[in-house]
Amino acid sequence: MSKYLFFKLSLFLLVGFTSMHSQTKESGPVITGYGEVWNIENPDFITDIVKEYKVVFDIMNTSESSDHLNKSIETAARFLNMHAQSGVPIANLKVALVVHNNASKDLLKGSEYKGRYGTDNPNEELIQKLLDAGVEIVLCGQSSVARNVPVSETIDGVELALSAMTALIQLQDNGFQLIKF
């Protein structure tokens, strides 16, 4: 291959790659600093921007490291931001998190978390922003006892349920669609 042809091919690939990846992810407008999403231009499957979206996230896993954000919780921020960025009114976004199993610890207040894990709760700010945005956060009562995470030691606004199973059933009976990752 000639040097000229190699140069043109390399330039073509570089320009194509650069333009393909020039898009950036953005957070907000609902939850700033978390839940960054890509803008999808001209999708074939059109988002219904007048629909009321009622979703419940089943959050049972956590990060392996106590000083890392729980990405499953951040999924709720992504959901809110992506739909608001796409034109769905914030009033049409109803979100709940049902937290149980290993993820229960992620709901602990800063002082409680630091006392147990020796580090600040990396989820505290995100959880507070979710609560401030109207997200309902429900702690499984069974996990609360089994994992020694009393609701009194969780971030203000976290609700206690009999169980994750009960909360998931009731929320789905009230029209919430289950999202489990």
Backbone as CSV, one residue per row, in Angstrom:
resi,resn,N_x,N_y,N_z,CA_x,CA_y,CA_z,C_x,C_y,C_z
1,MET,0.854,-1.164,0.000,0.000,0.000,0.000,0.905,1.232,0.000
2,SER,0.558,2.190,-0.822,1.375,3.402,-0.914,1.212,4.225,0.358
3,LYS,2.216,5.078,0.621,2.157,5.946,1.796,0.973,6.898,1.708
4,TYR,0.676,7.370,0.495,-0.427,8.292,0.303,-1.760,7.617,0.633
5,LEU,-1.950,6.413,0.133,-3.180,5.674,0.386,-3.304,5.334,1.875
6,PHE,-2.203,4.952,2.499,-2.187,4.648,3.924,-2.564,5.893,4.738
7,PHE,-2.010,7.045,4.337,-2.311,8.304,5.018,-3.799,8.640,4.905
8,LYS,-4.376,8.512,3.706,-5.789,8.824,3.497,-6.690,7.872,4.301
9,LEU,-6.330,6.603,4.308,-7.109,5.628,5.052,-7.037,5.917,6.551
10,SER,-5.844,6.242,7.032,-5.669,6.560,8.449,-6.450,7.807,8.822
11,LEU,-6.407,8.823,8.001,-7.130,10.060,8.251,-8.640,9.800,8.268
12,PHE,-9.125,9.007,7.309,-10.550,8.664,7.246,-10.991,7.956,8.519
13,LEU,-10.225,6.979,8.974,-10.561,6.246,10.189,-10.524,7.146,11.415
14,LEU,-9.528,8.026,11.488,-9.400,8.929,12.625,-10.582,9.892,12.691
15,VAL,-10.958,10.479,11.569,-12.082,11.411,11.535,-13.378,10.681,11.872
16,GLY,-13.571,9.506,11.312,-14.768,8.722,11.595,-14.853,8.348,13.055
17,PHE,-13.750,7.903,13.623,-13.726,7.505,15.026,-13.980,8.704,15.924
18,THR,-13.361,9.827,15.606,-13.523,11.034,16.412,-14.962,11.530,16.367
19,SER,-15.573,11.554,15.192,-16.943,12.058,15.110,-17.915,11.092,15.776
20,MET,-17.604,9.797,15.729,-18.456,8.811,16.373,-18.443,8.979,17.892
21,HIS,-17.329,9.392,18.438,-17.164,9.469,19.876,-17.085,10.899,20.399
22,SER,-17.582,11.858,19.627,-17.520,13.247,20.076,-18.669,13.583,21.025
23,GLN,-19.658,12.709,21.092,-20.766,12.919,22.007,-20.292,12.755,23.442
24,THR,-20.895,13.499,24.333,-20.544,13.367,25.746,-21.788,13.004,26.537
25,LYS,-21.555,12.379,27.675,-22.652,12.035,28.575,-22.913,13.235,29.481
26,GLU,-24.186,13.408,29.847,-24.545,14.524,30.712,-25.474,14.049,31.825
27,SER,-25.304,14.647,33.002,-26.239,14.401,34.096,-27.258,15.532,34.115
28,GLY,-28.221,15.424,35.016,-29.251,16.447,35.133,-30.301,16.270,34.054
29,PRO,-31.348,16.967,34.083,-31.641,18.091,34.950,-32.227,17.701,36.311
30,VAL,-32.561,16.440,36.512,-33.210,16.046,37.765,-32.173,15.791,38.848
31,ILE,-31.195,14.948,38.555,-30.147,14.591,39.514,-28.812,15.026,38.929
32,THR,-28.263,16.114,39.416,-26.990,16.605,38.902,-25.835,15.884,39.589
33,GLY,-24.777,15.651,38.820,-23.588,15.001,39.351,-23.653,13.489,39.329
34,TYR,-24.805,12.926,39.002,-25.005,11.475,38.947,-25.902,11.146,37.759
35,GLY,-25.865,9.905,37.350,-26.802,9.448,36.330,-26.581,10.069,34.969
36,GLU,-25.320,10.113,34.548,-25.024,10.653,33.216,-25.559,9.717,32.137
37,VAL,-26.113,10.308,31.081,-26.670,9.536,29.970,-26.286,10.158,28.640
38,TRP,-26.345,9.335,27.608,-26.086,9.791,26.239,-27.370,10.357,25.647
39,ASN,-27.242,11.379,24.826,-28.358,11.888,24.045,-28.479,11.003,22.805
40,ILE,-29.643,10.452,22.590,-29.871,9.599,21.428,-30.681,10.397,20.413
41,GLU,-30.042,10.730,19.312,-30.699,11.531,18.285,-31.426,10.630,17.300
42,ASN,-32.636,11.019,16.958,-33.451,10.342,15.955,-33.661,8.850,16.210
43,PRO,-34.126,8.472,17.400,-34.390,7.045,17.627,-35.578,6.579,16.779
44,ASP,-35.572,5.324,16.405,-36.693,4.757,15.661,-37.872,4.468,16.580
45,PHE,-37.582,4.039,17.793,-38.612,3.776,18.801,-38.769,5.064,19.600
46,ILE,-39.829,5.785,19.344,-40.030,7.126,19.889,-40.517,7.062,21.342
47,THR,-39.904,7.864,22.192,-40.299,7.960,23.599,-41.586,8.758,23.710
48,ASP,-42.544,8.203,24.396,-43.822,8.864,24.638,-43.599,9.892,25.751
49,ILE,-43.575,11.165,25.405,-43.246,12.189,26.398,-44.458,12.664,27.201
50,VAL,-45.648,12.164,26.916,-46.813,12.535,27.715,-47.225,11.419,28.664
51,LYS,-46.618,10.278,28.539,-46.908,9.116,29.391,-46.403,9.353,30.815
52,GLU,-47.104,8.783,31.785,-46.602,8.766,33.153,-45.786,7.485,33.314
53,TYR,-44.531,7.647,33.676,-43.622,6.508,33.859,-43.524,6.209,35.352
54,LYS,-44.033,5.053,35.756,-43.984,4.611,37.148,-43.107,3.362,37.195
55,VAL,-41.946,3.489,37.834,-41.010,2.370,37.872,-40.534,2.112,39.293
56,VAL,-40.252,0.856,39.568,-39.646,0.466,40.835,-38.395,-0.331,40.509
57,PHE,-37.304,0.079,41.135,-36.027,-0.605,40.970,-35.805,-1.542,42.153
58,ASP,-35.496,-2.781,41.860,-35.193,-3.790,42.876,-33.689,-3.744,43.107
59,ILE,-33.269,-3.183,44.243,-31.848,-2.966,44.536,-31.413,-3.934,45.637
60,MET,-30.637,-4.944,45.259,-30.195,-5.911,46.264,-28.676,-6.054,46.337
61,ASN,-27.975,-5.639,45.309,-26.517,-5.773,45.295,-25.849,-4.430,45.527
62,THR,-24.592,-4.482,45.886,-23.828,-3.281,46.173,-22.427,-3.434,45.599
63,SER,-21.666,-2.386,45.681,-20.277,-2.426,45.230,-19.463,-3.319,46.165
64,GLU,-18.448,-3.948,45.636,-17.578,-4.797,46.460,-16.771,-3.973,47.456
65,SER,-16.528,-2.710,47.134,-15.745,-1.841,47.997,-16.669,-0.858,48.720
66,SER,-16.451,-0.679,50.008,-17.289,0.214,50.813,-17.159,1.675,50.425
67,ASP,-16.122,2.024,49.673,-15.945,3.425,49.293,-16.335,3.702,47.836
68,HIS,-17.088,2.785,47.230,-17.553,2.977,45.858,-19.077,3.111,45.821
69,LEU,-19.534,3.941,44.909,-20.950,4.184,44.695,-21.657,2.903,44.253
70,ASN,-22.870,2.708,44.717,-23.684,1.588,44.270,-24.300,1.972,42.923
71,LYS,-23.811,1.362,41.869,-24.257,1.692,40.511,-25.719,1.324,40.280
72,SER,-26.226,0.363,41.032,-27.649,0.014,40.897,-28.532,1.158,41.377
73,ILE,-28.120,1.835,42.440,-28.872,2.998,42.914,-28.766,4.129,41.900
74,GLU,-27.588,4.295,41.320,-27.407,5.362,40.321,-28.279,5.145,39.087
75,THR,-28.708,3.917,38.850,-29.594,3.637,37.721,-30.876,4.470,37.810
76,ALA,-31.368,4.696,39.012,-32.563,5.522,39.178,-32.297,6.959,38.714
77,ALA,-31.111,7.479,39.014,-30.741,8.827,38.552,-30.647,8.857,37.024
78,ARG,-30.099,7.798,36.449,-30.015,7.722,34.980,-31.412,7.717,34.372
79,PHE,-32.308,6.941,34.960,-33.677,6.879,34.460,-34.320,8.271,34.463
80,LEU,-34.224,8.960,35.594,-34.815,10.286,35.714,-34.197,11.271,34.726
81,ASN,-32.868,11.314,34.684,-32.185,12.271,33.810,-32.450,11.998,32.334
82,MET,-32.379,10.734,31.934,-32.544,10.406,30.514,-33.929,10.782,30.021
83,HIS,-34.941,10.527,30.831,-36.292,10.851,30.389,-36.564,12.354,30.432
84,ALA,-36.063,13.028,31.445,-36.233,14.488,31.503,-35.482,15.158,30.350
85,GLN,-34.275,14.693,30.046,-33.521,15.245,28.915,-34.249,15.013,27.593
86,SER,-35.054,13.960,27.531,-35.772,13.612,26.304,-37.145,14.265,26.212
87,GLY,-37.485,15.109,27.190,-38.723,15.866,27.096,-39.873,15.368,27.952
88,VAL,-39.675,14.305,28.724,-40.739,13.830,29.618,-40.787,14.779,30.816
89,PRO,-41.940,15.358,31.116,-42.037,16.250,32.281,-41.671,15.514,33.572
90,ILE,-40.962,16.193,34.432,-40.541,15.582,35.698,-41.753,15.089,36.486
91,ALA,-42.864,15.786,36.382,-44.078,15.372,37.084,-44.592,14.016,36.600
92,ASN,-44.168,13.585,35.430,-44.602,12.298,34.875,-43.652,11.160,35.213
93,LEU,-42.648,11.423,36.035,-41.665,10.400,36.400,-41.851,10.027,37.860
94,LYS,-42.378,8.853,38.102,-42.615,8.340,39.462,-41.648,7.172,39.675
95,VAL,-40.751,7.314,40.632,-39.697,6.319,40.830,-39.660,5.867,42.280
96,ALA,-39.485,4.573,42.466,-39.300,3.989,43.793,-38.117,3.030,43.743
97,LEU,-37.401,2.927,44.849,-36.333,1.941,45.014,-36.721,1.052,46.187
98,VAL,-36.650,-0.245,45.995,-36.829,-1.186,47.097,-35.454,-1.785,47.339
99,VAL,-34.911,-1.507,48.523,-33.524,-1.863,48.846,-33.523,-2.993,49.873
100,HIS,-32.729,-4.011,49.583,-32.641,-5.157,50.489,-31.301,-5.857,50.302
101,ASN,-31.124,-6.951,51.027,-29.932,-7.777,50.952,-28.684,-6.928,51.218
102,ASN,-27.610,-7.162,50.455,-26.332,-6.479,50.675,-26.407,-4.968,50.506
103,ALA,-27.350,-4.487,49.701,-27.454,-3.048,49.439,-28.025,-2.273,50.623
104,SER,-28.561,-2.962,51.606,-29.163,-2.283,52.756,-28.199,-1.305,53.410
105,LYS,-26.935,-1.671,53.506,-25.934,-0.825,54.162,-25.769,0.522,53.464
106,ASP,-26.084,0.576,52.182,-25.897,1.813,51.418,-26.844,2.919,51.842
107,LEU,-27.852,2.573,52.639,-28.824,3.562,53.111,-28.448,4.169,54.461
108,LEU,-27.349,3.704,55.063,-26.939,4.206,56.379,-26.536,5.680,56.329
109,LYS,-26.886,6.415,57.407,-26.430,7.798,57.575,-24.906,7.807,57.596
110,GLY,-24.338,8.950,57.285,-22.882,9.094,57.221,-22.150,8.623,58.455
111,SER,-22.597,9.052,59.641,-21.891,8.690,60.879,-21.980,7.188,61.138
112,GLU,-23.126,6.606,60.874,-23.301,5.159,61.067,-22.432,4.374,60.090
113,TYR,-22.419,4.829,58.855,-21.640,4.154,57.812,-20.148,4.229,58.135
114,LYS,-19.707,5.441,58.489,-18.282,5.637,58.791,-17.855,4.796,59.994
115,GLY,-18.719,4.690,60.992,-18.411,3.885,62.162,-18.243,2.411,61.833
116,ARG,-18.988,1.951,60.855,-18.925,0.529,60.486,-17.852,0.219,59.447
117,TYR,-17.665,1.122,58.497,-16.806,0.829,57.348,-15.562,1.711,57.259
118,GLY,-15.432,2.668,58.171,-14.236,3.503,58.206,-14.113,4.487,57.064
119,THR,-15.176,4.746,56.362,-15.159,5.690,55.240,-16.533,6.349,55.133
120,ASP,-16.584,7.474,54.451,-17.863,8.142,54.218,-18.737,7.270,53.321
121,ASN,-20.040,7.379,53.496,-20.965,6.634,52.642,-20.963,7.276,51.254
122,PRO,-20.428,6.583,50.243,-20.355,7.170,48.899,-21.727,7.327,48.248
123,ASN,-22.757,6.765,48.848,-24.113,6.814,48.300,-24.987,7.897,48.923
124,GLU,-24.518,8.478,50.028,-25.364,9.385,50.806,-25.854,10.588,49.997
125,GLU,-24.962,11.259,49.301,-25.370,12.437,48.521,-26.361,12.055,47.425
126,LEU,-26.096,10.955,46.726,-27.003,10.503,45.668,-28.373,10.157,46.243
127,ILE,-28.399,9.432,47.337,-29.675,9.061,47.951,-30.439,10.315,48.375
128,GLN,-29.749,11.284,48.945,-30.423,12.526,49.342,-30.990,13.253,48.130
129,LYS,-30.241,13.293,47.044,-30.740,13.940,45.827,-31.955,13.193,45.263
130,LEU,-31.931,11.867,45.338,-33.084,11.089,44.878,-34.307,11.380,45.742
131,LEU,-34.118,11.392,47.056,-35.228,11.702,47.966,-35.761,13.112,47.699
132,ASP,-34.862,14.061,47.504,-35.267,15.443,47.236,-36.052,15.558,45.924
133,ALA,-35.793,14.636,44.988,-36.489,14.633,43.700,-37.810,13.868,43.773
134,GLY,-38.172,13.383,44.967,-39.439,12.695,45.132,-39.392,11.191,44.963
135,VAL,-38.198,10.631,44.871,-38.067,9.185,44.750,-38.386,8.549,46.102
136,GLU,-39.195,7.519,46.076,-39.535,6.779,47.288,-38.490,5.686,47.479
137,ILE,-37.840,5.679,48.635,-36.818,4.683,48.924,-37.288,3.846,50.100
138,VAL,-37.446,2.546,49.842,-38.037,1.621,50.807,-37.005,0.568,51.188
139,LEU,-36.782,0.431,52.482,-35.870,-0.583,53.019,-36.672,-1.807,53.441
140,CYS,-36.213,-2.954,53.033,-36.815,-4.226,53.421,-36.652,-4.426,54.928
141,GLY,-37.753,-4.642,55.630,-37.699,-4.858,57.072,-36.934,-6.116,57.446
142,GLN,-37.050,-7.132,56.627,-36.349,-8.385,56.903,-34.836,-8.186,56.796
143,SER,-34.414,-7.462,55.782,-32.984,-7.156,55.625,-32.512,-6.204,56.709
144,SER,-33.383,-5.280,57.099,-33.047,-4.335,58.160,-32.609,-5.078,59.422
145,VAL,-33.383,-6.098,59.807,-33.058,-6.871,61.008,-31.874,-7.805,60.741
146,ALA,-31.934,-8.540,59.641,-30.896,-9.540,59.347,-29.515,-8.912,59.151
147,ARG,-29.479,-7.709,58.622,-28.202,-7.049,58.312,-27.856,-5.956,59.317
148,ASN,-28.653,-5.844,60.382,-28.428,-4.846,61.422,-28.357,-3.433,60.842
149,VAL,-29.384,-3.086,60.079,-29.515,-1.749,59.502,-30.879,-1.200,59.915
150,PRO,-30.998,-0.768,61.191,-32.290,-0.216,61.626,-32.616,1.064,60.858
151,VAL,-33.888,1.252,60.553,-34.296,2.426,59.782,-33.899,3.708,60.507
152,SER,-33.805,3.683,61.819,-33.400,4.871,62.586,-31.956,5.284,62.280
153,GLU,-31.172,4.381,61.722,-29.782,4.688,61.381,-29.589,4.951,59.888
154,THR,-30.713,5.032,59.167,-30.621,5.303,57.732,-30.840,6.786,57.457
155,ILE,-30.558,7.170,56.252,-30.731,8.547,55.793,-32.198,8.940,55.962
156,ASP,-32.426,10.134,56.496,-33.798,10.612,56.721,-34.591,10.560,55.420
157,GLY,-35.787,9.995,55.513,-36.666,9.883,54.347,-36.804,8.457,53.851
158,VAL,-35.893,7.574,54.272,-35.992,6.159,53.901,-37.163,5.564,54.671
159,GLU,-38.000,4.791,53.983,-39.163,4.156,54.594,-38.863,2.687,54.866
160,LEU,-39.496,2.139,55.888,-39.338,0.738,56.240,-40.588,-0.033,55.844
161,ALA,-40.392,-1.192,55.184,-41.498,-2.071,54.807,-41.372,-3.391,55.554
162,LEU,-42.431,-4.151,55.561,-42.388,-5.494,56.140,-41.298,-6.311,55.461
163,SER,-41.258,-6.230,54.133,-40.258,-6.971,53.359,-40.127,-6.342,51.986
164,ALA,-39.049,-6.686,51.307,-38.875,-6.243,49.912,-39.962,-6.869,49.042
165,MET,-40.266,-8.138,49.308,-41.301,-8.823,48.520,-42.629,-8.086,48.625
166,THR,-42.999,-7.705,49.845,-44.265,-6.997,50.065,-44.268,-5.654,49.328
167,ALA,-43.195,-4.900,49.482,-43.112,-3.577,48.841,-43.169,-3.709,47.313
168,LEU,-42.458,-4.685,46.769,-42.463,-4.878,45.312,-43.850,-5.241,44.801
169,ILE,-44.541,-6.108,45.519,-45.897,-6.491,45.110,-46.830,-5.284,45.166
170,GLN,-46.801,-4.552,46.283,-47.706,-3.414,46.436,-47.425,-2.334,45.401
171,LEU,-46.172,-2.023,45.159,-45.843,-0.992,44.166,-46.290,-1.422,42.770
172,GLN,-46.076,-2.695,42.440,-46.524,-3.169,41.128,-48.047,-3.167,41.028
173,ASP,-48.732,-3.501,42.126,-50.197,-3.420,42.139,-50.670,-1.984,41.921
174,ASN,-49.830,-1.011,42.310,-50.164,0.410,42.124,-49.671,0.960,40.793
175,GLY,-49.318,0.067,39.872,-48.966,0.497,38.516,-47.495,0.719,38.248
176,PHE,-46.631,0.469,39.219,-45.192,0.611,39.011,-44.674,-0.603,38.242
177,GLN,-43.837,-0.345,37.267,-43.223,-1.428,36.483,-41.862,-1.771,37.087
178,LEU,-41.608,-3.057,37.268,-40.380,-3.524,37.882,-39.213,-3.440,36.903
179,ILE,-38.120,-2.837,37.365,-36.873,-2.838,36.622,-35.835,-3.475,37.538
180,LYS,-35.277,-4.568,37.068,-34.278,-5.295,37.856,-33.069,-5.532,36.959
181,PHE,-31.917,-5.039,37.417,-30.671,-5.241,36.669,-29.740,-6.100,37.477
